[in-house]
Amino acid sequence: MRPRLPSLSSLRSPRRPRLWFEILLIAVSYWLYSLVRNAVPEQKTAALRNADLIWSLEHAVGLAFEETVNRAVNSVTWLIVSMNYYYATLHFVVTIGVLIWLFRRHPGRYAATRLILFATTAVALLGYYLFPLAPPRLMNGGAFIDTVMLHQTWGSMASGNFKHMSNQYAAMPSMHIGWSMWCGLTICALATAPWARILGALYPMATLVVIVATANHFWLDAVGGVACLAFGAAVSFAWYGSMPHRLPRRITAARGRLTALRASRPLRPRPASGRATEGGAATEGTAASAPAPRP
């Protein structure tokens, strides 16, 4: 008898993550994301036109505050330099840190939460392709300040010597916001320490200030990042049937082995419950053999 194939429900059940597989998956996924993002054509004319459109829309609703924030924060050198390094490093450091924390402390919720991050990042690629957008610092007219160029701080793949290694017109949606919101909501939902939840809530708000102050994004780019995160959460919910924080925190190895054993073991007939005596009569609880009919 052939071994039974795992059902769809078993594939959708949370499993214990494997370290080597997760490291490989994250590395390959980010490499593919960077490759596709930078392969999107740099449509400079369309990107500048879209930037003017966004800027005009923000003026129409009375929320075109990016230039004011950019120039105000730039007047405090130590603050804007700190924000340049924040923009360059924490985007990756905090995200990887949260993934490691989930892997170690919440393995049962790791896969579902990781799926949200991956789906969020994947759908962002559509935004880069369908709506090329120049960041405020590259808009015509020079009203915004490119703080990385001005203060000669490393920290942006789209400024300085690195500007030819990255697509400069992929500002919508902002994955700095998408990833920071993912980190913040994950920490707020799963952390038990009050101070950790406070930091989790403050992290995406601080990131919003940074991306605006450094003139790397409009605030509407942040709205696009949140929309991508909502899509990622919907994908994870559709697959696992629950939000990550409602899944079990841990999955024991014994439970995983038992599930795999049951899925692969062929069905066998049950043995008879009774035992025969020396004279051939069945023991109590077992029906005796019917006598042969007489001629």
C-alpha positions in Angstrom: 0.0 0.0 0.0 1.3 3.4 -1.0 2.2 5.9 1.8 -0.4 8.6 2.3 0.5 12.0 0.9 0.3 14.9 3.3 -3.0 16.8 3.1 -3.4 20.5 2.4 -4.3 21.1 6.1 -1.1 19.5 7.2 0.9 21.8 4.9 -0.9 24.8 6.3 -0.2 23.8 9.9 2.7 25.7 11.6 5.9 23.8 11.7 9.1 24.1 13.6 11.5 26.3 11.5 14.9 25.0 10.6 17.8 27.5 11.0 19.8 26.6 7.8 16.6 26.7 5.7 15.6 30.1 7.0 19.0 31.7 6.5 19.1 30.4 2.9 15.5 31.4 2.3 16.0 35.0 3.6 19.3 35.4 1.7 17.9 34.2 -1.6 14.6 36.1 -1.2 16.4 39.4 -0.5 18.8 38.9 -3.4 15.9 38.3 -5.7 14.0 41.3 -4.4 17.0 43.5 -4.9 17.6 42.1 -8.4 14.0 42.6 -9.5 13.8 46.1 -7.8 16.9 47.3 -9.6 15.9 45.7 -12.8 12.7 47.8 -13.0 13.4 50.5 -15.7 14.5 53.8 -14.3 11.8 55.9 -15.9 13.1 59.3 -15.0 10.6 61.4 -16.9 7.6 59.4 -15.5 9.1 59.3 -12.0 9.6 63.1 -11.9 6.1 63.7 -13.3 4.6 61.4 -10.6 6.6 63.2 -7.9 5.1 66.5 -9.0 1.7 64.8 -8.9 2.2 63.5 -5.4 3.5 66.9 -4.3 0.5 68.7 -5.8 -1.9 66.2 -4.2 -0.4 66.8 -0.8 -0.7 70.5 -1.3 -4.4 70.1 -2.3 -5.2 68.3 1.0 -3.0 70.7 3.1 -0.4 68.1 4.2 2.6 69.1 2.2 5.0 69.3 5.2 8.0 67.3 4.0 10.1 70.3 2.9 9.5 72.1 6.2 10.6 69.0 8.2 13.5 68.4 5.8 15.0 71.9 6.3 14.2 72.1 10.0 15.9 68.9 10.9 18.8 69.6 8.6 19.6 72.7 10.6 20.6 70.4 13.5 23.7 68.7 12.2 24.0 65.9 14.8 20.4 65.1 14.5 20.2 64.8 10.7 23.5 62.8 10.6 22.0 60.4 13.1 18.9 60.1 11.0 21.1 59.3 7.9 22.6 56.4 9.7 19.2 55.3 11.1 17.9 55.2 7.6 20.8 53.1 6.4 21.1 50.6 9.2 18.0 50.0 11.3 15.9 49.1 8.3 17.9 45.9 8.1 19.1 45.4 11.7 15.8 45.7 13.4 14.0 43.5 10.9 16.6 40.7 11.1 16.6 41.1 14.9 12.8 40.6 15.0 13.1 37.5 12.8 15.7 36.0 15.1 13.6 36.8 18.1 10.6 35.1 16.5 12.7 32.1 15.5 13.9 31.6 19.1 11.0 32.6 21.2 7.9 32.1 19.0 8.7 29.2 16.6 5.1 28.3 16.2 4.2 31.8 14.9 7.4 32.3 12.9 6.3 31.0 9.5 3.0 32.9 9.5 4.7 36.2 10.5 7.5 35.7 8.0 4.9 35.1 5.3 3.5 38.6 6.0 6.9 40.1 5.5 7.6 38.2 2.3 4.2 39.0 0.8 4.5 42.6 1.7 7.9 42.9 0.0 6.8 41.0 -3.0 3.7 43.2 -3.8 5.9 46.3 -3.3 7.7 45.3 -6.5 4.5 45.9 -8.4 4.4 49.5 -7.1 8.0 50.1 -8.3 7.1 48.9 -11.8 3.7 50.4 -12.2 4.3 53.8 -10.5 7.9 54.9 -10.7 8.4 57.8 -8.3 11.3 60.1 -7.7 12.0 60.8 -4.0 11.6 64.5 -2.9 15.4 65.1 -2.9 15.5 64.4 -6.7 12.6 66.6 -7.6 13.0 69.4 -10.1 13.7 72.8 -8.6 16.0 71.7 -5.8 13.7 72.7 -2.9 14.6 69.6 -0.9 18.0 68.8 0.6 19.8 65.5 0.0 21.1 65.2 3.5 23.4 62.3 2.7 25.1 64.2 -0.1 25.3 67.4 2.0 26.8 65.9 5.1 28.9 63.3 3.3 27.5 60.4 5.4 27.3 57.0 3.9 23.8 55.5 4.3 21.8 55.5 1.1 22.2 53.3 -1.8 20.5 56.0 -3.9 23.0 58.8 -3.0 26.7 59.4 -3.4 28.9 56.8 -4.8 26.2 54.1 -4.6 23.5 55.9 -6.7 24.3 53.8 -9.8 23.8 50.5 -7.9 20.2 51.1 -7.0 17.0 52.2 -8.7 16.6 55.8 -7.6 13.0 56.0 -8.8 11.5 53.2 -6.7 10.1 55.3 -3.8 6.5 54.1 -3.9 5.7 52.2 -1.7 8.1 52.8 1.2 9.5 49.5 2.5 11.1 51.4 5.3 7.6 51.9 6.6 6.3 48.5 5.5 9.1 46.7 7.3 9.1 49.0 10.4 5.3 48.6 10.7 5.7 44.8 10.5 8.4 44.9 13.2 6.3 47.3 15.5 3.1 45.3 15.2 4.8 42.0 15.7 6.5 43.3 18.9 3.4 44.8 20.2 1.4 41.7 19.6 3.9 39.1 21.0 6.2 40.9 23.5 5.3 40.7 27.2 7.5 43.4 28.5 5.8 46.8 28.5 9.0 48.6 27.5 9.4 46.4 24.5 5.8 47.1 23.4 6.5 50.9 23.8 9.6 50.6 21.6 7.6 48.6 19.1 5.0 51.2 18.8 7.5 54.1 18.5 9.7 52.4 15.9 7.5 52.9 12.8 6.6 56.5 13.9 10.3 57.3 14.3 10.9 55.8 10.9 8.3 58.0 9.3 10.0 61.1 10.7 13.3 59.8 9.4 12.2 59.1 5.8 10.6 62.5 5.6 13.4 64.5 7.2 16.0 62.9 4.9 13.9 63.6 1.9 13.8 60.0 0.8 10.0 59.7 0.8 6.8 61.5 0.7 4.4 60.7 3.5 2.1 59.1 0.9 4.9 56.6 0.2 4.3 55.5 3.8 0.6 55.0 3.1 1.7 52.7 0.2 3.9 50.8 2.6 1.0 50.3 5.0 -1.2 49.1 2.2 1.4 46.5 1.2 1.6 45.3 4.8 -2.2 44.9 4.9 -2.0 42.8 1.7 0.8 40.6 3.3 -1.4 40.1 6.4 -4.3 39.0 4.3 -2.2 36.5 2.5 -0.9 35.0 5.7 -4.4 34.9 7.2 -5.8 33.2 4.1 -3.1 30.5 4.2 -3.0 29.8 8.0 -6.6 30.7 8.8 -5.5 32.8 11.7 -3.4 35.8 12.5 0.1 34.9 13.8 -0.5 35.9 17.4 -3.4 33.5 17.7 -1.3 30.5 16.6 0.5 28.3 19.3 3.7 29.8 20.5 5.7 26.6 20.3 5.6 23.3 18.3 7.2 20.3 20.0 9.5 18.1 18.1 7.5 15.0 19.3 4.3 16.4 17.8 5.9 17.0 14.5 7.4 13.5 14.3 4.0 12.0 15.2 2.2 14.0 12.5 4.7 12.9 9.9 4.5 9.3 11.0 0.7 9.2 10.8 0.8 10.8 7.4 3.3 8.3 5.9 2.2 5.0 7.7 0.0 2.7 5.6 -3.3 1.5 7.2 -3.1 -2.0 8.6 -5.9 -4.4 9.6 -6.5 -4.6 13.3 -5.6 -8.0 15.0 -8.4 -10.1 16.5 -9.1 -9.2 20.1 -9.6 -12.7 21.4 -7.2 -15.6 22.1 -7.8 -19.3 21.2 -7.5 -21.9 24.0 -5.7 -25.2 23.6 -8.9 -27.0 22.8 -9.8 -24.5 20.0 -12.5 -22.7 22.0 -12.5 -19.0 22.0 -11.9 -17.1 25.3 -14.4 -14.9 26.9 -15.4 -12.0 24.8 -14.7 -13.8 21.5 -17.4 -15.6 19.5 -16.9 -19.4 19.1 -16.6 -20.9 15.7 -20.0 -22.1 14.3 -20.3 -25.9 14.1 -20.4 -27.5 10.7 -23.9 -28.4 9.5 -24.9 -32.1 9.9 -25.8 -34.1 6.8 
